[in-house]
Amino acid sequence: MTDTLVIYYSFTGNSKKVAEYVKDKLNADILELEPKIPFSDDYDTVVEE
Ligand SMILES: Cc1cc2nc3c(=O)[nH]c(=O)nc-3n(C[C@H](O)[C@H](O)[C@H](O)COP(=O)(O)O)c2cc1C
């Protein structure tokens, strides 16, 4: 347990990789935000959402 928390949301995994890198560098805890209602897999639909 540390006093630093990295909080992130990642749709396709890029931000997840960066968040995990930052977490390791800072020796921090990490928390992934998840949408209550999942986004569509279709790009155009996600843009509309
Ligand atoms: C629905 C949607 C809209 C996006 N809009 C933009 C945008 O306006 N400008 C941009 O630079 N990238 C845009 N992107 C690309 C994302 O910012 C980029 O792929 C980023 O790496 C996604 O991070 P993630 O893998 O953690 O979800 C968009 C991606 C999605 C899926």
N, CA, C, O and the ligand as a Tripos MOL2 file, in Angstrom:
@<TRIPOS>MOLECULE
protein
  227   228    50     0     0
PROTEIN
NO_CHARGES

@<TRIPOS>ATOM
      1 N           0.8460   -1.1990    0.0000 N.3       1 MET1
      2 CA          0.0000    0.0000    0.0000 C.3       1 MET1
      3 C           0.8810    1.2500    0.0000 C.2       1 MET1
      4 O           1.8100    1.3520    0.8020 O.2       1 MET1
      5 N           0.5920    2.2120   -0.9050 N.am      2 THR2
      6 CA          1.3530    3.4560   -0.9600 C.3       2 THR2
      7 C           0.3930    4.6250   -0.8290 C.2       2 THR2
      8 O          -0.8160    4.4300   -0.7090 O.2       2 THR2
      9 N           0.9360    5.8540   -0.8530 N.am      3 ASP3
     10 CA          0.0400    7.0140   -0.7990 C.3       3 ASP3
     11 C          -0.1900    7.6080   -2.1790 C.2       3 ASP3
     12 O          -0.7050    8.7200   -2.2960 O.2       3 ASP3
     13 N           0.1910    6.8720   -3.2370 N.am      4 THR4
     14 CA         -0.0300    7.3300   -4.6070 C.3       4 THR4
     15 C          -0.8980    6.3210   -5.3350 C.2       4 THR4
     16 O          -0.6440    5.1160   -5.3030 O.2       4 THR4
     17 N          -1.9370    6.8420   -5.9990 N.am      5 LEU5
     18 CA         -2.8470    5.9700   -6.7290 C.3       5 LEU5
     19 C          -2.9440    6.4480   -8.1750 C.2       5 LEU5
     20 O          -3.2900    7.6030   -8.4270 O.2       5 LEU5
     21 N          -2.6460    5.5830   -9.1070 N.am      6 VAL6
     22 CA         -2.7990    5.8820  -10.5390 C.3       6 VAL6
     23 C          -4.1730    5.3720  -10.9600 C.2       6 VAL6
     24 O          -4.4560    4.1770  -10.8750 O.2       6 VAL6
     25 N          -5.0260    6.2950  -11.4150 N.am      7 ILE7
     26 CA         -6.3810    5.9400  -11.8350 C.3       7 ILE7
     27 C          -6.4700    6.1430  -13.3380 C.2       7 ILE7
     28 O          -6.0770    7.1930  -13.8470 O.2       7 ILE7
     29 N          -6.9820    5.1470  -14.0540 N.am      8 TYR8
     30 CA         -7.0090    5.2860  -15.5050 C.3       8 TYR8
     31 C          -8.2350    4.6090  -16.0950 C.2       8 TYR8
     32 O          -8.8550    3.7270  -15.5000 O.2       8 TYR8
     33 N          -8.5520    5.0730  -17.3070 N.am      9 TYR9
     34 CA         -9.5310    4.3840  -18.1500 C.3       9 TYR9
     35 C          -8.8570    4.1380  -19.4960 C.2       9 TYR9
     36 O          -8.1440    5.0050  -20.0020 O.2       9 TYR9
     37 N          -9.0760    2.9690  -20.0720 N.am     10 SER10
     38 CA         -8.4440    2.6540  -21.3480 C.3      10 SER10
     39 C          -9.4270    1.8910  -22.2240 C.2      10 SER10
     40 O          -9.9650    0.8540  -21.8350 O.2      10 SER10
     41 N          -9.6430    2.4320  -23.4130 N.am     11 PHE11
     42 CA        -10.5920    1.7790  -24.3240 C.3      11 PHE11
     43 C          -9.9320    0.6420  -25.0940 C.2      11 PHE11
     44 O         -10.5030   -0.4400  -25.2260 O.2      11 PHE11
     45 N          -8.7120    0.8950  -25.6070 N.am     12 THR12
     46 CA         -8.0560   -0.1250  -26.4350 C.3      12 THR12
     47 C          -6.7570   -0.6590  -25.8330 C.2      12 THR12
     48 O          -6.0930   -1.5020  -26.4370 O.2      12 THR12
     49 N          -6.3880   -0.1660  -24.6320 N.am     13 GLY13
     50 CA         -5.2320   -0.7250  -23.9470 C.3      13 GLY13
     51 C          -3.9890    0.1550  -23.9210 C.2      13 GLY13
     52 O          -3.0460   -0.1320  -23.1850 O.2      13 GLY13
     53 N          -3.9750    1.2430  -24.7290 N.am     14 ASN14
     54 CA         -2.7830    2.1020  -24.7460 C.3      14 ASN14
     55 C          -2.5910    2.8170  -23.4100 C.2      14 ASN14
     56 O          -1.5000    2.8120  -22.8390 O.2      14 ASN14
     57 N          -3.6620    3.4260  -22.9270 N.am     15 SER15
     58 CA         -3.5660    4.1450  -21.6490 C.3      15 SER15
     59 C          -3.2610    3.1850  -20.5060 C.2      15 SER15
     60 O          -2.5980    3.5550  -19.5370 O.2      15 SER15
     61 N          -3.7460    1.9610  -20.6200 N.am     16 LYS16
     62 CA         -3.4610    0.9460  -19.5960 C.3      16 LYS16
     63 C          -1.9600    0.6950  -19.5040 C.2      16 LYS16
     64 O          -1.4040    0.6270  -18.4090 O.2      16 LYS16
     65 N          -1.3030    0.5580  -20.6620 N.am     17 LYS17
     66 CA          0.1420    0.3320  -20.6690 C.3      17 LYS17
     67 C           0.8750    1.4960  -20.0110 C.2      17 LYS17
     68 O           1.7910    1.2940  -19.2140 O.2      17 LYS17
     69 N           0.4590    2.7230  -20.3540 N.am     18 VAL18
     70 CA          1.1130    3.9090  -19.7880 C.3      18 VAL18
     71 C           0.8700    3.9610  -18.2780 C.2      18 VAL18
     72 O           1.7850    4.2410  -17.5040 O.2      18 VAL18
     73 N          -0.3700    3.6900  -17.8680 N.am     19 ALA19
     74 CA         -0.7100    3.7370  -16.4350 C.3      19 ALA19
     75 C           0.1180    2.7170  -15.6620 C.2      19 ALA19
     76 O           0.5960    3.0040  -14.5640 O.2      19 ALA19
     77 N           0.2870    1.5270  -16.2340 N.am     20 GLU20
     78 CA          1.0730    0.4970  -15.5480 C.3      20 GLU20
     79 C           2.5490    0.8880  -15.4670 C.2      20 GLU20
     80 O           3.2270    0.5990  -14.4800 O.2      20 GLU20
     81 N           3.0400    1.5570  -16.5280 N.am     21 TYR21
     82 CA          4.4190    2.0460  -16.5150 C.3      21 TYR21
     83 C           4.5930    3.0820  -15.3940 C.2      21 TYR21
     84 O           5.5510    3.0270  -14.6230 O.2      21 TYR21
     85 N           3.6480    4.0210  -15.3250 N.am     22 VAL22
     86 CA          3.7180    5.0760  -14.3010 C.3      22 VAL22
     87 C           3.6220    4.4510  -12.9070 C.2      22 VAL22
     88 O           4.3600    4.8240  -11.9950 O.2      22 VAL22
     89 N           2.7080    3.5030  -12.7570 N.am     23 LYS23
     90 CA          2.5430    2.8080  -11.4710 C.3      23 LYS23
     91 C           3.8650    2.1800  -11.0090 C.2      23 LYS23
     92 O           4.2620    2.3080   -9.8510 O.2      23 LYS23
     93 N           4.5360    1.4940  -11.9530 N.am     24 ASP24
     94 CA          5.8020    0.8500  -11.6080 C.3      24 ASP24
     95 C           6.8600    1.8800  -11.2420 C.2      24 ASP24
     96 O           7.6090    1.7040  -10.2820 O.2      24 ASP24
     97 N           6.9130    2.9770  -12.0350 N.am     25 LYS25
     98 CA          7.9210    4.0210  -11.7810 C.3      25 LYS25
     99 C           7.7200    4.6650  -10.4230 C.2      25 LYS25
    100 O           8.6870    4.9760   -9.7280 O.2      25 LYS25
    101 N           6.4360    4.8720  -10.0350 N.am     26 LEU26
    102 CA          6.1300    5.5570   -8.7760 C.3      26 LEU26
    103 C           5.9350    4.5900   -7.6180 C.2      26 LEU26
    104 O           5.7110    5.0080   -6.4820 O.2      26 LEU26
    105 N           6.0210    3.2940   -7.9120 N.am     27 ASN27
    106 CA          5.7140    2.2840   -6.8970 C.3      27 ASN27
    107 C           4.3490    2.5680   -6.2750 C.2      27 ASN27
    108 O           4.1820    2.5070   -5.0570 O.2      27 ASN27
    109 N           3.3790    2.8780   -7.1300 N.am     28 ALA28
    110 CA          2.0540    3.3050   -6.6950 C.3      28 ALA28
    111 C           1.0540    2.1560   -6.7820 C.2      28 ALA28
    112 O           1.3470    1.0810   -7.3050 O.2      28 ALA28
    113 N          -0.1320    2.4220   -6.2520 N.am     29 ASP29
    114 CA         -1.2600    1.5260   -6.4770 C.3      29 ASP29
    115 C          -1.9310    1.9500   -7.7770 C.2      29 ASP29
    116 O          -1.6860    3.0440   -8.2860 O.2      29 ASP29
    117 N          -2.7780    1.0780   -8.3090 N.am     30 ILE30
    118 CA         -3.4090    1.3710   -9.5930 C.3      30 ILE30
    119 C          -4.8790    0.9700   -9.5480 C.2      30 ILE30
    120 O          -5.2480   -0.0280   -8.9270 O.2      30 ILE30
    121 N          -5.7240    1.7770  -10.2280 N.am     31 LEU31
    122 CA         -7.1600    1.4960  -10.2670 C.3      31 LEU31
    123 C          -7.6730    1.7660  -11.6750 C.2      31 LEU31
    124 O          -7.4850    2.8540  -12.2190 O.2      31 LEU31
    125 N          -8.3200    0.7650  -12.2540 N.am     32 GLU32
    126 CA         -8.8960    0.9280  -13.5910 C.3      32 GLU32
    127 C         -10.3610    1.3070  -13.4740 C.2      32 GLU32
    128 O         -11.1340    0.6260  -12.8000 O.2      32 GLU32
    129 N         -10.7460    2.4090  -14.1400 N.am     33 LEU33
    130 CA        -12.1560    2.7910  -14.2030 C.3      33 LEU33
    131 C         -12.8220    1.9910  -15.3160 C.2      33 LEU33
    132 O         -12.2530    1.8100  -16.3920 O.2      33 LEU33
    133 N         -14.0100    1.5270  -15.0480 N.am     34 GLU34
    134 CA        -14.7650    0.7890  -16.0690 C.3      34 GLU34
    135 C         -16.1190    1.4510  -16.2440 C.2      34 GLU34
    136 O         -16.7780    1.7860  -15.2600 O.2      34 GLU34
    137 N         -16.5460    1.6450  -17.5020 N.am     35 PRO35
    138 CA        -17.8650    2.2660  -17.7130 C.3      35 PRO35
    139 C         -18.9730    1.3540  -17.1760 C.2      35 PRO35
    140 O         -18.9130    0.1320  -17.3160 O.2      35 PRO35
    141 N         -19.9770    1.9680  -16.5650 N.am     36 LYS36
    142 CA        -21.0990    1.1970  -16.0370 C.3      36 LYS36
    143 C         -21.8070    0.4790  -17.1790 C.2      36 LYS36
    144 O         -22.2070   -0.6800  -17.0670 O.2      36 LYS36
    145 N         -21.9470    1.2190  -18.2920 N.am     37 ILE37
    146 CA        -22.5090    0.6310  -19.5110 C.3      37 ILE37
    147 C         -21.3720    0.5540  -20.5190 C.2      37 ILE37
    148 O         -20.8970    1.5920  -20.9800 O.2      37 ILE37
    149 N         -20.9160   -0.6580  -20.8790 N.am     38 PRO38
    150 CA        -19.7520   -0.7800  -21.7720 C.3      38 PRO38
    151 C         -19.9620   -0.0790  -23.1160 C.2      38 PRO38
    152 O         -21.0660   -0.0770  -23.6600 O.2      38 PRO38
    153 N         -18.8910    0.5140  -23.6420 N.am     39 PHE39
    154 CA        -18.9350    1.1120  -24.9650 C.3      39 PHE39
    155 C         -19.0140    0.0240  -26.0270 C.2      39 PHE39
    156 O         -18.6090   -1.1180  -25.8050 O.2      39 PHE39
    157 N         -19.5420    0.4030  -27.1820 N.am     40 SER40
    158 CA        -19.6070   -0.5130  -28.3230 C.3      40 SER40
    159 C         -18.1960   -0.8290  -28.8230 C.2      40 SER40
    160 O         -17.2620   -0.0760  -28.5530 O.2      40 SER40
    161 N         -18.0370   -1.9290  -29.5450 N.am     41 ASP41
    162 CA        -16.7580   -2.2530  -30.1930 C.3      41 ASP41
    163 C         -16.5920   -1.4840  -31.4990 C.2      41 ASP41
    164 O         -15.4910   -1.4150  -32.0460 O.2      41 ASP41
    165 N         -17.6790   -0.9070  -31.9970 N.am     42 ASP42
    166 CA        -17.6600   -0.2130  -33.2810 C.3      42 ASP42
    167 C         -17.2510    1.2500  -33.0900 C.2      42 ASP42
    168 O         -17.8630    1.9720  -32.3040 O.2      42 ASP42
    169 N         -16.2050    1.6840  -33.8190 N.am     43 TYR43
    170 CA        -15.6350    3.0260  -33.6280 C.3      43 TYR43
    171 C         -16.6840    4.1160  -33.7860 C.2      43 TYR43
    172 O         -16.8170    4.9830  -32.9220 O.2      43 TYR43
    173 N         -17.4340    4.0760  -34.8940 N.am     44 ASP44
    174 CA        -18.4140    5.1380  -35.1610 C.3      44 ASP44
    175 C         -19.4930    5.1850  -34.0810 C.2      44 ASP44
    176 O         -19.9530    6.2590  -33.6900 O.2      44 ASP44
    177 N         -19.8840    4.0170  -33.6100 N.am     45 THR45
    178 CA        -20.8880    3.9720  -32.5340 C.3      45 THR45
    179 C         -20.3260    4.5820  -31.2640 C.2      45 THR45
    180 O         -21.0240    5.3080  -30.5570 O.2      45 THR45
    181 N         -19.0660    4.2890  -30.9720 N.am     46 VAL46
    182 CA        -18.4370    4.8550  -29.7710 C.3      46 VAL46
    183 C         -18.3930    6.3750  -29.8620 C.2      46 VAL46
    184 O         -18.6530    7.0610  -28.8740 O.2      46 VAL46
    185 N         -18.0650    6.9120  -31.0420 N.am     47 VAL47
    186 CA        -18.0200    8.3600  -31.2300 C.3      47 VAL47
    187 C         -19.3980    8.9460  -30.9220 C.2      47 VAL47
    188 O         -19.5090    9.9790  -30.2610 O.2      47 VAL47
    189 N         -20.4540    8.2730  -31.4110 N.am     48 GLU48
    190 CA        -21.8290    8.7390  -31.1280 C.3      48 GLU48
    191 C         -22.1090    8.6790  -29.6370 C.2      48 GLU48
    192 O         -22.7230    9.5860  -29.0740 O.2      48 GLU48
    193 N         -21.6580    7.6080  -29.0020 N.am     49 GLU49
    194 CA        -21.9260    7.4400  -27.5670 C.3      49 GLU49
    195 C         -21.2280    8.5050  -26.7420 C.2      49 GLU49
    196 O         -21.3460    8.5120  -25.5170 O.2      49 GLU49
    197 C1        -14.0930    6.7870  -30.1070 C.3      50 LIG50
    198 C2        -12.6840    7.2790  -30.1950 C.ar     50 LIG50
    199 C3        -12.4350    8.6270  -30.4330 C.ar     50 LIG50
    200 C4        -11.1320    9.0920  -30.5320 C.ar     50 LIG50
    201 N1        -10.9250   10.4210  -30.7540 N.ar     50 LIG50
    202 C5         -9.6620   10.8670  -30.8510 C.ar     50 LIG50
    203 C6         -9.4190   12.2430  -31.0680 C.ar     50 LIG50
    204 O1        -10.3490   13.0580  -31.1880 O.2      50 LIG50
    205 N2         -8.1400   12.6560  -31.1650 N.ar     50 LIG50
    206 C7         -7.0810   11.7960  -31.0500 C.ar     50 LIG50
    207 O2         -5.9300   12.2110  -31.1170 O.2      50 LIG50
    208 N3         -7.2990   10.4740  -30.8340 N.ar     50 LIG50
    209 C8         -8.5390   10.0080  -30.7340 C.ar     50 LIG50
    210 N4         -8.7570    8.6670  -30.5190 N.ar     50 LIG50
    211 C9         -7.6150    7.7880  -30.4280 C.3      50 LIG50
    212 C10        -7.2780    7.5140  -28.9820 C.3      50 LIG50
    213 O3         -7.0350    8.7040  -28.2760 O.3      50 LIG50
    214 C11        -6.0150    6.6840  -28.9760 C.3      50 LIG50
    215 O4         -6.2340    5.5180  -29.7110 O.3      50 LIG50
    216 C12        -5.5880    6.3120  -27.5810 C.3      50 LIG50
    217 O5         -4.3440    5.6540  -27.6590 O.3      50 LIG50
    218 C13        -6.6060    5.4050  -26.9570 C.3      50 LIG50
    219 O6         -6.1540    5.0120  -25.6900 O.3      50 LIG50
    220 P1         -6.6260    3.6380  -25.0610 P.3      50 LIG50
    221 O7         -5.9880    2.5450  -25.8580 O.co2    50 LIG50
    222 O8         -6.1530    3.6370  -23.6560 O.co2    50 LIG50
    223 O9         -8.1170    3.5720  -25.1370 O.co2    50 LIG50
    224 C14       -10.0420    8.1980  -30.4170 C.ar     50 LIG50
    225 C15       -10.3060    6.8420  -30.1810 C.ar     50 LIG50
    226 C16       -11.6000    6.3850  -30.0540 C.ar     50 LIG50
    227 C17       -11.8530    4.9120  -29.7990 C.3      50 LIG50
@<TRIPOS>BOND
     1     1     2 1
     2     2     3 1
     3     3     4 2
     4     3     5 am
     5     5     6 1
     6     6     7 1
     7     7     8 2
     8     7     9 am
     9     9    10 1
    10    10    11 1
    11    11    12 2
    12    11    13 am
    13    13    14 1
    14    14    15 1
    15    15    16 2
    16    15    17 am
    17    17    18 1
    18    18    19 1
    19    19    20 2
    20    19    21 am
    21    21    22 1
    22    22    23 1
    23    23    24 2
    24    23    25 am
    25    25    26 1
    26    26    27 1
    27    27    28 2
    28    27    29 am
    29    29    30 1
    30    30    31 1
    31    31    32 2
    32    31    33 am
    33    33    34 1
    34    34    35 1
    35    35    36 2
    36    35    37 am
    37    37    38 1
    38    38    39 1
    39    39    40 2
    40    39    41 am
    41    41    42 1
    42    42    43 1
    43    43    44 2
    44    43    45 am
    45    45    46 1
    46    46    47 1
    47    47    48 2
    48    47    49 am
    49    49    50 1
    50    50    51 1
    51    51    52 2
    52    51    53 am
    53    53    54 1
    54    54    55 1
    55    55    56 2
    56    55    57 am
    57    57    58 1
    58    58    59 1
    59    59    60 2
    60    59    61 am
    61    61    62 1
    62    62    63 1
    63    63    64 2
    64    63    65 am
    65    65    66 1
    66    66    67 1
    67    67    68 2
    68    67    69 am
    69    69    70 1
    70    70    71 1
    71    71    72 2
    72    71    73 am
    73    73    74 1
    74    74    75 1
    75    75    76 2
    76    75    77 am
    77    77    78 1
    78    78    79 1
    79    79    80 2
    80    79    81 am
    81    81    82 1
    82    82    83 1
    83    83    84 2
    84    83    85 am
    85    85    86 1
    86    86    87 1
    87    87    88 2
    88    87    89 am
    89    89    90 1
    90    90    91 1
    91    91    92 2
    92    91    93 am
    93    93    94 1
    94    94    95 1
    95    95    96 2
    96    95    97 am
    97    97    98 1
    98    98    99 1
    99    99   100 2
   100    99   101 am
   101   101   102 1
   102   102   103 1
   103   103   104 2
   104   103   105 am
   105   105   106 1
   106   106   107 1
   107   107   108 2
   108   107   109 am
   109   109   110 1
   110   110   111 1
   111   111   112 2
   112   111   113 am
   113   113   114 1
   114   114   115 1
   115   115   116 2
   116   115   117 am
   117   117   118 1
   118   118   119 1
   119   119   120 2
   120   119   121 am
   121   121   122 1
   122   122   123 1
   123   123   124 2
   124   123   125 am
   125   125   126 1
   126   126   127 1
   127   127   128 2
   128   127   129 am
   129   129   130 1
   130   130   131 1
   131   131   132 2
   132   131   133 am
   133   133   134 1
   134   134   135 1
   135   135   136 2
   136   135   137 am
   137   137   138 1
   138   138   139 1
   139   139   140 2
   140   139   141 am
   141   141   142 1
   142   142   143 1
   143   143   144 2
   144   143   145 am
   145   145   146 1
   146   146   147 1
   147   147   148 2
   148   147   149 am
   149   149   150 1
   150   150   151 1
   151   151   152 2
   152   151   153 am
   153   153   154 1
   154   154   155 1
   155   155   156 2
   156   155   157 am
   157   157   158 1
   158   158   159 1
   159   159   160 2
   160   159   161 am
   161   161   162 1
   162   162   163 1
   163   163   164 2
   164   163   165 am
   165   165   166 1
   166   166   167 1
   167   167   168 2
   168   167   169 am
   169   169   170 1
   170   170   171 1
   171   171   172 2
   172   171   173 am
   173   173   174 1
   174   174   175 1
   175   175   176 2
   176   175   177 am
   177   177   178 1
   178   178   179 1
   179   179   180 2
   180   179   181 am
   181   181   182 1
   182   182   183 1
   183   183   184 2
   184   183   185 am
   185   185   186 1
   186   186   187 1
   187   187   188 2
   188   187   189 am
   189   189   190 1
   190   190   191 1
   191   191   192 2
   192   191   193 am
   193   193   194 1
   194   194   195 1
   195   195   196 2
   196   197   198 1
   197   198   199 ar
   198   198   226 ar
   199   199   200 ar
   200   200   201 ar
   201   200   224 ar
   202   201   202 ar
   203   202   203 ar
   204   202   209 1
   205   203   204 2
   206   203   205 ar
   207   205   206 ar
   208   206   207 2
   209   206   208 ar
   210   208   209 ar
   211   209   210 ar
   212   210   211 1
   213   210   224 ar
   214   211   212 1
   215   212   213 1
   216   212   214 1
   217   214   215 1
   218   214   216 1
   219   216   217 1
   220   216   218 1
   221   218   219 1
   222   219   220 1
   223   220   221 2
   224   220   222 1
   225   220   223 1
   226   224   225 ar
   227   225   226 ar
   228   226   227 1
@<TRIPOS>SUBSTRUCTURE
     1 MET1         2 RESIDUE 1 A MET
     2 THR2         6 RESIDUE 1 A THR
     3 ASP3        10 RESIDUE 1 A ASP
     4 THR4        14 RESIDUE 1 A THR
     5 LEU5        18 RESIDUE 1 A LEU
     6 VAL6        22 RESIDUE 1 A VAL
     7 ILE7        26 RESIDUE 1 A ILE
     8 TYR8        30 RESIDUE 1 A TYR
     9 TYR9        34 RESIDUE 1 A TYR
    10 SER10       38 RESIDUE 1 A SER
    11 PHE11       42 RESIDUE 1 A PHE
    12 THR12       46 RESIDUE 1 A THR
    13 GLY13       50 RESIDUE 1 A GLY
    14 ASN14       54 RESIDUE 1 A ASN
    15 SER15       58 RESIDUE 1 A SER
    16 LYS16       62 RESIDUE 1 A LYS
    17 LYS17       66 RESIDUE 1 A LYS
    18 VAL18       70 RESIDUE 1 A VAL
    19 ALA19       74 RESIDUE 1 A ALA
    20 GLU20       78 RESIDUE 1 A GLU
    21 TYR21       82 RESIDUE 1 A TYR
    22 VAL22       86 RESIDUE 1 A VAL
    23 LYS23       90 RESIDUE 1 A LYS
    24 ASP24       94 RESIDUE 1 A ASP
    25 LYS25       98 RESIDUE 1 A LYS
    26 LEU26      102 RESIDUE 1 A LEU
    27 ASN27      106 RESIDUE 1 A ASN
    28 ALA28      110 RESIDUE 1 A ALA
    29 ASP29      114 RESIDUE 1 A ASP
    30 ILE30      118 RESIDUE 1 A ILE
    31 LEU31      122 RESIDUE 1 A LEU
    32 GLU32      126 RESIDUE 1 A GLU
    33 LEU33      130 RESIDUE 1 A LEU
    34 GLU34      134 RESIDUE 1 A GLU
    35 PRO35      138 RESIDUE 1 A PRO
    36 LYS36      142 RESIDUE 1 A LYS
    37 ILE37      146 RESIDUE 1 A ILE
    38 PRO38      150 RESIDUE 1 A PRO
    39 PHE39      154 RESIDUE 1 A PHE
    40 SER40      158 RESIDUE 1 A SER
    41 ASP41      162 RESIDUE 1 A ASP
    42 ASP42      166 RESIDUE 1 A ASP
    43 TYR43      170 RESIDUE 1 A TYR
    44 ASP44      174 RESIDUE 1 A ASP
    45 THR45      178 RESIDUE 1 A THR
    46 VAL46      182 RESIDUE 1 A VAL
    47 VAL47      186 RESIDUE 1 A VAL
    48 GLU48      190 RESIDUE 1 A GLU
    49 GLU49      194 RESIDUE 1 A GLU
    50 LIG50      197 GROUP 0 **** ****
